[in-house]
Amino acid sequence: MLARARATAELGCDGVICSGLEVAAIKSKFGAKLLAVTPGIRPAGGEAGDQKRVVDVAQAFKNGADYIVVGRPIRDAKDPAAAAEAIQATIATIYER
C-alpha cells in the first residue's frame, strides 16, 4: 500500500484512493502531498454489506481522509435524501470543532 502511494507521488499524481483503514498510514508518510479519497464509507452503526474494509464517516475523517465516497448507504436508503442529509450533518459536526 505505501509502495503504491510512493509510486503515485513520484509520478506526480495528486492523490490516491484508499481504504479508511489505510488512510492514516498514507497521511503519516505523505501528509498533504497526496490527497486521500476514501470509498466504502458507512454511517455509524450501518451495515458493512459485502464490503470488508469499511469505516464510518467520522472515523474516515479522523484517519485523515480528504474526500469520502458514500454510495450504497444513500442509494439503497428508503429515503436517499434523508440519508445524504444525515451524512452531511455528521460531517458538519466534525468540522464545527
Secondary structure as UniProt FT lines:
FT   HELIX           2..10
FT   TURN            11..12
FT   STRAND          15..17
FT   TURN            20..22
FT   HELIX           23..30
FT   HELIX           31..33
FT   STRAND          35..38
FT   STRAND          41..42
FT   TURN            44..45
FT   TURN            49..50
FT   STRAND          55..56
FT   HELIX           57..63
FT   STRAND          67..68
FT   HELIX           72..75
FT   HELIX           80..95
//
